[in-house]
Amino acid sequence: MIWVRDVVIIAIICLLAIPIGNYIYRVLNGERTWLTRVLQPLERLIYRGLGYHEGQPTAMTAKTYVGAVISISSLSFIVVFGLQLLQKWLPLNPNHVGNVKWDLAFNTAVSFVTNTNWQAYSGETTMSYLTQIIALTTQNFLSPAVGVAALLVIMRGFKHTHATTVGNF
């Protein structure tokens, strides 16, 4: 009967593919959606916290966009690498695992920041809970988001061949 569960999951995915695809298309083109009323106040709050003011131009040059991608990726690398090197002294380490050797920490940080997620270690015997929660799990969401942003700028470049800006990271 496990096959029934699999068929139901595949059916749900097929049913949701077109509506979710249309929603993503509208969001990426700046169109209003049924969630605009709910999420726009939150978006404005986040922008205000980041120092963005409405009416201020948001488009970046290609150089600025690449700088933003490199900055977020570099910061992510430093956090992931640093947490692994310091985890012995940080909280949420009930198994008292030691610090990760620098070469393994470097390998893991690079792989999670680049979204390859290569794991040359053994879960809870190498990484503390804090490292897994803050560093690795966060990167499972952040690095694909950076990849999507990079893909979007490439798509914008194909669409707007004579534009001087590429959008906002």
C-alpha positions in Angstrom: 0.0 0.0 0.0 3.0 2.3 0.0 2.5 2.9 -3.7 -0.8 4.6 -2.9 1.0 7.2 -0.8 3.5 7.7 -3.6 0.7 8.1 -6.2 -1.1 10.7 -4.0 2.1 12.7 -3.5 2.8 12.7 -7.3 -0.8 13.7 -8.0 -0.6 16.6 -5.4 2.6 17.8 -7.0 1.1 17.7 -10.5 -2.0 19.6 -9.3 0.0 22.3 -7.6 2.7 22.7 -10.3 0.7 25.1 -12.5 -0.8 27.3 -9.8 2.6 27.6 -8.0 4.4 28.2 -11.3 2.0 31.0 -12.1 2.4 32.5 -8.7 6.2 32.5 -8.9 5.9 34.1 -12.4 3.7 36.9 -11.2 5.9 37.6 -8.1 9.1 37.7 -10.2 7.5 40.1 -12.7 6.3 42.4 -9.9 2.6 41.7 -10.4 0.0 41.7 -7.6 -1.0 38.2 -6.3 -3.5 37.0 -3.8 -0.8 37.2 -1.1 0.2 40.8 -1.9 -2.1 42.3 0.8 -0.7 39.9 3.4 3.0 40.0 2.5 3.5 43.6 1.4 3.4 45.2 4.9 6.0 42.6 6.0 8.1 43.4 2.9 7.9 47.1 3.6 8.9 46.5 7.3 12.0 44.5 6.1 12.9 47.2 3.6 12.6 49.9 6.2 14.9 47.8 8.5 17.4 47.5 5.7 17.4 51.3 5.1 15.5 51.2 1.8 12.9 54.0 1.3 10.0 53.8 -1.1 10.6 55.7 -4.3 14.4 55.1 -4.0 15.7 53.3 -7.1 16.4 49.7 -6.4 18.1 48.5 -9.6 21.8 47.6 -9.4 24.5 47.6 -12.0 26.0 44.2 -12.8 29.1 45.0 -10.8 27.0 45.9 -7.7 24.9 42.8 -8.1 28.0 40.5 -8.4 29.3 42.3 -5.3 26.1 41.5 -3.4 26.3 37.9 -4.4 30.0 37.6 -3.4 29.3 39.5 -0.1 26.4 37.2 1.1 28.4 34.1 0.0 31.5 35.3 1.8 29.6 36.1 5.0 27.9 32.7 4.8 31.3 31.0 4.4 32.8 32.9 7.4 29.9 32.0 9.6 29.8 28.3 8.6 33.5 27.9 8.9 33.8 29.8 12.1 31.0 27.9 13.9 32.7 24.6 13.1 36.0 25.8 14.4 34.5 27.1 17.6 31.7 24.7 18.3 33.5 23.0 21.3 33.0 26.2 23.3 29.5 27.2 22.0 26.1 26.2 23.4 23.9 23.4 22.1 26.6 20.8 22.2 25.2 18.1 24.6 27.4 15.4 22.9 30.5 17.5 23.7 31.9 17.2 20.2 35.2 18.9 19.6 36.0 21.6 17.1 36.1 20.4 13.5 39.6 20.2 11.9 40.2 23.3 9.7 40.4 21.3 6.4 37.1 19.5 7.0 35.5 22.8 8.2 36.7 24.5 5.1 35.4 21.7 2.8 32.1 21.7 4.6 31.7 25.5 4.5 32.6 25.7 0.8 30.2 22.8 -0.1 27.3 24.3 1.8 27.8 27.8 0.6 27.9 26.6 -3.0 24.9 24.4 -2.5 26.7 21.1 -3.2 26.3 20.0 0.4 29.1 17.5 0.4 29.3 15.9 3.8 32.6 14.2 4.5 31.7 13.7 8.2 29.4 11.7 10.4 26.4 13.9 11.6 26.1 14.3 15.3 29.6 12.8 16.1 31.2 15.7 14.3 28.8 18.7 14.3 27.1 20.2 17.4 23.4 20.9 17.3 24.2 24.7 17.1 26.4 24.1 14.0 23.8 22.0 12.3 21.0 24.4 13.1 22.7 27.8 12.5 25.3 26.9 9.9 24.2 23.9 7.8 20.4 24.1 7.9 20.4 27.8 7.2 22.7 27.2 4.2 20.2 24.7 2.9 17.8 27.6 2.3 20.2 30.5 1.7 22.5 29.0 -0.9 19.7 28.0 -3.2 18.2 31.4 -2.8 21.5 33.0 -3.9 21.5 30.6 -6.9 17.9 31.6 -7.9 18.9 35.2 -7.6 21.9 34.6 -9.9 19.7 32.7 -12.4 17.2 35.6 -12.4 19.9 38.1 -13.2 21.0 36.0 -16.2 17.4 35.8 -17.4 17.0 39.5 -17.0 20.2 40.0 -19.0 18.7 38.0 -21.9 15.4 39.9 -21.7 16.8 43.4 -21.4 19.9 43.4 -23.6 20.3 47.2 -23.6 19.6 47.9 -20.0 22.2 49.5 -17.7 20.9 47.8 -14.6 20.1 44.2 -13.8 17.6 44.4 -11.0 18.0 44.1 -7.2 19.7 41.2 -5.5 
